[in-house]
C-alpha cells in the first residue's frame, strides 16, 4: 500500500498521484500542467500499459488533460469518474486533441520553411476518442469495488458539475486504510452547483491548497459589479471581453447575465447581445442542462420548476464555426463576448483580444484564476504591450477582474473541509498550491492546528500501512529539466511502447506454442526492420 506524488506537488496544476495496492497500479488524476512549469515532475514509476485503472476527480484539463497521452503510451484500463465528469471529458478531451493538432500544424508551417524537425502533437484525436471509450461512469454516494480489496466512492465537492472528492478503502495484509483525495474543493454559495459535501473519516488525506494563504473576503455583489462593468463599457461604446473557462465559469456567467437581463439592470442598452464564442462552451452548456436535475442546487432548480432555463435569455448568441466567430468583430454594437481559453493561452479569445485590447472604450474582464506565465496573468499584472499573431498590440482597454468569482474554496473553506473529519487523519498531504502558498498552509495546519501535515515534492512516496516516507521527493526547477525527459517526445513514446510490449509478452505466458511462435516472428521481423 504505497502512494507516490507525481504532479501538482508545490504547483497548482498537473494533478497526478500513483497508488499501489492489492497488486494493482492506480492513478488518481492525470492532469496537464498549465501556465509556467515550476518543477520537473517525476515520471510515473511503471509503464503506462501497467496501470490498471484511473480515478478522476473532475473534468478540468489540469486533472484530466494527459489521459489521451496515457492511452497513446499503452494504458488500456478503465477510467472511473462521475457521470457528469465522464460527459464533460467527452467534449473536453476532444477539444484538447484538436488544440494539440492545430498547434502542431501551425508550428510545422514555420518549421517546414526552415528545414527543422516537424513538431508532433502531444496526442491526436484518435487517442482522445479511444480514451473516452474507457470511461466508467458512477453516481455520487455509490460505493463500488474497483478491485478485490479496493472500494471507492465519489462525494460531491462543489467545484464543478460532477466534481468529486474520492474516498478509497484498501484492505491489504489484514490492514484496512481509508485514503481521501480532496480534488478541487469548491467555493461556498456558487451558482448552479451544490456546496461541498463533507467527509467524516479518513486515515490519510490528500488535499488541495490553491487559496491556502487567503480568503476571498466578503461575498461580493457579483450581479451589481458585473452590471456596473457592462453599463460603463457600453456607455462609452465598447465591448466587454470575458476570457472564460468553457466548462463551469461560462455557465456561471450565463446564470448571472440571465438575471441582469431579466431585471433590466443595464439601462439604455435594451436587448444587448451576449456572444458565447466557443464550441466547447456551447457543448458544455448543453451537458449542464442535461444533468441539471441531479446536480444543480436548490436555487437553480426553483427556476427550472417554474419553466425557466437558468442558462438562457433573449440576446444570447452562440458561434460554432470560425466564420461565425470572425463575424462577431464586424458587429459594431456594444456587446459581451465570452470566449475561451480562460487564461488566454489559446483559442478564439486571442482573436477578440487582438480586436479589442487597443480600444480605450472596451473592457477585458477576468473571472477566474490566472496562472503565472499565462497571457491572462500578464495582462492583469499591467503589461502595456503584447504580441498576438505576430502583431504588437498596445494595451489601451480597461483591464478588470471580477473579485471573488472563484470555483475554489478560500482558506476558511479549506479549513472547514479539513476540520469536518471527526478524527484527525494519520497524515495530511498538502498539494495543488503555489510553492509558497502550499508551504504556508501546511505550516499552519501542522503548527497551529496540530495535524501531521507535509507538503511533498514530486517523487515522494509513502508506505500507507506503516505511515512512513520511503522515498523523498526531488525539488528540480523546470529550467533544469533534461532534454531527454521532456514529456510527450516521440522517443519517450517509443520507450513506453517497448515497455508495453514487454507487458503484453508476459500476459501471453502459457499461450499456445503456435500463437506464441507467430507473435515471436512478428517481433523479430519488426526488430530486423529497425535494428540499425
N, C-alpha and C positions, 0 to 999 in steps of 0.2 A: 504494500500500500504506500505508494510514493507519488508526491506531487512536485512537478518541475515547472518553474516560471519561465515562459518564453518571451511573451510580448506584454506591452503596457506595464512594464516594470520601471518605475520612475519616469514614465512617459504617459501621455493622455491617450494615445491611440495605439492600434495594433494588438488588441487584446488576444491572448492565446496562452492556455495553460495545458500541461500534459499530465494526465493522471494514469498511473499504472496500478491495476488492481485485479485480483482474481484471474491472473494470466491474460488480461486484456489491456490494450492500449487505447486510451480515450483522450480526445481533445475537447476542451471546453473553450469555444470560440476559436475562430481562425481569421483574425482581422487584418486589414490593410493599414499601414501607417499613413497618416495624413499630415500635411504640413511638414515642418522641419523635423528630420530624423535626428534624435539626440544621442541615442546609444545603439550600439550594434546588438541585435537580438541573437541569442544563441540558437543554433539550429535545433529542430525537434530531434530528440535522441534516436529515433527509429526512422526507417524509411516510410514514406507516405503510404506505401502499399501495406505496411504492417499496422497501420492504425485501424482499429476495429469499428469505431463509432465517433461521431462528433455530437456534443451537446451545445446548442446555440442559444444564447440569452436573448438576442433580438437581431433585427434585420440591418441595422446601420453598418456601413461598409467597414468601419474600424473594428467591427466584431465578426463580420461575415465575408468580407471582400476577397480573402485569399482562398476561399473554398474551391473555386474552379481551378486554381493553381494546384491545390492539393490533389484534385481529381486528375489533372494532367500529369502529375507525378506518380499516379498509380493507386490513389485511395479509391476503394470501392465499397466502403461500409455505409451504414445508414447515418443520416443527419437528423437528429431529433430536436424539434422546436415546437412552439405553439402553432395552431392552425393559422392565425393571422401572420405570424412571423414567416411561416412557410409561403403564404400567399404573397407577402411583400418581397421576399427574396426571389420569387419567380420573376418579378419585374426588375428588381434592383441588380441582380447578378447579370441579367441580360443587358441592362443598360451599362453596367461596368465593363462588360466584354466589348460592347460597341465603342465605348470610350477608349479602351486599350487598343483596339484595332485601328480606330480612326487616328489616334495619336501616332501610332507606328507608321501608318500610311503617310501622314503629314511629314514626319521626320525623314522618311525614305525618299520623298521627293527632293529634299535637300542633299541627302547622302548619295543619291544616285548621281547627282551632278558633280559631287566631289570625289566619287570613287570610293567612299567609305563603306564599311561593312553595313549591311542593312539592319535596321532595328527590328526586333522581334517583340510582338505584344506579350505582355505578361501571361495572358491566356486569350483564347478566342471564343467565339460564340458556341462552337461545338462543345467545348469544355463546360461553359456555363449551362447549356441546356442539359448536358449529361449530369451535372451536379444537381440541378433542380429535381431530376428524377429520383435522386437518392433521399429526398426529404420524407421523414415520417412524422406527420403532424399529431399533436396531442392537445388536450384542453387543460386549462388551469385546474389545479387540485386533483388531477388524475395521477395516481401513483402507478407506475409501470415497471416491469422487470426489464432492465437493459440487457444484462447477462446474469447468469447464475451467481448469486451473491451480491448483486448490484441493483438497487432500487432507485428510481428517480421521480421527482415531482417538480412541476413548474408552478411558481407562485407569482401573481401579478405584482410588478414592481413600479408601475405607474410612470414609466419613462416614455414609452412609445406604444402604439397599438400592437398588442401581442408581446410586449417585452416582459421578461421574467427574471426573477431570481431562481437559481436551480438548486434544489435540495438533493443530495446524493447520499444514500445509505450504503455502506460497504461492509460486508462480513467476510473476514479473511483470517485464517489461523485462529478461529474461535473468538475473534475480536470484532465488534461492530463499531464503526465510527461514522458520524454524520458530518458531511462537508457541505457548506453552503457557499455558493458563488453568487455574489450580490447582483452581478450585471450592473447596468447603469441605473442608479436609484433615482426615481422620479421626483420632481418638484411637487409640492402640495398645491391643490386647488388649480390644477391645469384645466383648460377647457377640454371637452370631449372625453378624455380618458379618466379612469378612476385613480384615486390616491394610492400610493404604495400600500401593499398588504404586508404585515409584519410577521416574522417567523419567531417562534418561541424557543427553539432548541437547536444547538449545533455544538459539535466538538471543535470544528475548525471553520473559520470564516475568511473568505477572500472577498474584500470589499473595495469599491472604488473610492477615490478621494478628489475628484475633479475640482470641487469648490471647498476643499477641506480647510482652507485658511480664512474664509469669509462667508458672510451671509448676504443674501440678495437684498436685504433691507425691507422696509415696509412694503407690503404688497402694492405695487403702483397701479394707477388707474390706466390700464392698458388701452381701453376704449378711448378715454379722453386724450391721452398722449398721441395715439395714432390719428385720431380725428384732427388734433391741432397740427400735426405734421402735414397731413393731407391738405387741410384748409390753407395753411400758409404757403405751401408749394403751389397749389392750384391758383391761388390769388395772384401769384407773380408769373403765372403762365407756364410753369414747369411740370415735369413728371416726377413721380415718386418711384424710384427703382429699388426693389427689395430683393437682394440676394438671399435665397431661402433654400433650406434643405427640402428636397422634393417630398420626402416622407416625414410626416409629423409636423414640422413647422409650417409648411404651406397650408395644411388643413386647419391649423390653429388660426392662421391669418384669415382664412376664408370665414371662419366662425366669427371672428371679430368684425370683419368687413360686412358680413350679413347684418349684424346688429347695427352698425353705423348707418347702413343703407336703410334698414327697416325703421329706424328712429329719425331719419333725415338730419343727422348731426352735422354733415358738411353743407354749409349754406352757399347758395349762389352757383352751385355746380350740379344741377339735378341730373340724375341718371349717369353720373360719371362712370367711365369704363374701368374695369379691372381685368387685366390680362394675366392668365396663368400660362406662361410660355415655357413649358417643359412637358414633353410626352410622358416622362416618368411621373411627374406630379399629377398629371391627369389620370393616369392609370392607378396611382396610389390612392387618389381621392375616391375612385370607384371601389377600391378594396375597403376603404374606411366606411363607405356607405353599406357595403355588403356585410360587414362584420359589426355594424353599429348595435344590433340587438343584444349582443353578448358582451361587448367590450366598452361601449360608451357609458359615461357617468349619468347620474340621475337628471342633471340639468339639461343635458343634450337630449336624453330620452323623453323628457317632458315636451320638448319641441316636436320630436318625431311623433309622439302620440297625438299632437294637435294637427298632424299632417304637414308640418314644416320641415323642409330639408335644412339641417343646420349648416350645410356647406354650399348652399346655392342661393342666388339672388339675382334680380334684374341687373343687367350691365356686365355680368360675368362672361368673359370670353376666353376660350381656350385655343391654343395654337399647337398643332401637331407637326405639320410639315415645316421644312426650312423656309419655304416660300411664305407661309403664314407668319412665321417668326420675323422675317425681314420686313413684311408689310407693316408690322407694328410701328416701326420707326418712321413710317411715312404718314402715320396718323398724327396730325398736328394738335389735337385736343389734349389738354392735360389729362393724365391717366396714371393709374397704378400698374406697374409691371412687376409681377412676381416671377422670378426665374432662378434656375439652378446653374451652378452649384452654390451652396450656401456660403462657402469660403472663397468663392470667385476664382478658384484654381482651374476650372474647366467649364465647358458647357456654354449655353446661349447667353448667360448673364454677362459674359465678357463682351459680347457684341453690344448689349444695351449700355454697358459702362462706356464703351467706346463712343457711343452716340450721345451720352448724357454727362459724363464727367466734366467736360469742358464748359457745360452750361451753368451759369450762375443761378438760373431760375429753378434748376432741378435739385432734387434731394436723393442721396443714396442712403437708404435706411437699413442698418444691420439689425437682425433679430435673433442671432444665435452666436454661439462660441466661435471665435476666430483663432485658429491655432497659429502659433508663432511660425513665421516664414511664409504664410499664405498672403495672397493679394488683399484679402479682406482685412487681415491684421495690419498690413502695411498702410492701407487707406485709413483705418481707424487711428493709427499712430501719427497721422498728419502729413504723409508724403505729399509733395506738391506736383509731382510729375510721375507718370507710369508709362510703360511701354505695352501696347496691345496690338497684336497682329502686325508687328514690325513698325508701328507708328507711335511716336512720342505724344502722349496726351497730357495736357495741363489740367490739373485737378482744380476746378472752379466751383463745382457743385457743393452744396452743403452736405456734410457727412454727419449722419446721426446714428445713434444706437437706441433702440427701444429698451430701456432699462428693465432688468428683472425678468425678461422673457427668456426663460431657460428651462429645458427639459430635465436638467439635473438638479437634484437636491442641493441645497446650500449646506454650510457647516452644521447648522442646527438640525436640518433634515437628515444628514448622515448620522449624526449622533442619536437622533430619535430612532432611526432604523437599527443601529448597533445596540442601543440600550434596551430595545424591545426583547432581546434574548433574556429569558428569565434567569439564566445562569451564565456567567462569563465563560466564553469558549476557552478551550485549552490554549489556543493561539489565534490571533487575528493577523492576517496578511493584508497589508495596505498596498493597493496597486492603482493604476489608471489615474495618475495625477502628475503634474509637472514636478520636476526634480525637487524643487524647494517645498512646494505645497504638500507633496507626498510625505516628506520628512516631518514637516510641521505637524501634520495631522497625526502621524504615527507617534511622535514625541508626546503630543497632548494626551492621547488616549492611553498611552503607556504610563507616563509620569504623573498625570493629573487624575486619571480615572482608574488606573490600576489594571489595565488589560495587558496580557502578554502579547505585545504587538511588535511586528517587524515589517519593514518595507524592503522586500527582496529585490535584488538586481537580476537581470536575465541570466538564466543558467542555474540559479539557486534551486536546490532540491531538498525536500523534507520527507523523512520517514514518518508517516502519519500514525503508525502503531506506537512507535517509541517517542513521538513528538520531538524529533531531533533533526537538526540540519545535517545532511550527509554530503552536501556539496555547496560551497559558497558561490554566489553569483559573481559575474565579472562586469566591472564598470568600464566598458570600452567606448569612448566617444565615437560617434559615427564617422568623424573625419579620419579615424584610424582604421576604418573597415578595409580589410584586404580585398583587392580587386577580384580575387578568385572566388570569394564567397558572396558576391552581390546577388541578392535574391532574384530568381527568375531568369538567370543567364541560361542560354541553350545548353552549355556544357553541364551546368548544375542539373538540368532536367535529364540530361543523358545519364548522369551518375544515378539519379533517382530511378530511371528506367532499368539500369543494371541491378539495383537493389531489388526492384520489383521482380525481375526475372529470377533472382535467387529465391525469393519468397514463393513464387509460382512453382519452381522446381521442387521445393520442399512440400508444397501442397499436393504434388503428384506422386509422392513417395507411396509405394505399394500399388501403383497402377500397373496395367497390363504391359508386359515387355514390348509387345508390338507397338502400342501407343507411345511408350517411352522412347523407343528407338526412333520413331518418326519425329518426336519432339527434339531428340538429340541431333538428328540430321539437320533440322531447321536451324537450330542454334549454331551448329558448326558451319553451315552454309553462310549464315549471316556474319559470323566471325571471319570466315575466309574472305568475304567481300570487303570488310572494313579493316582487317588487320594490316597495318602499314609499317 
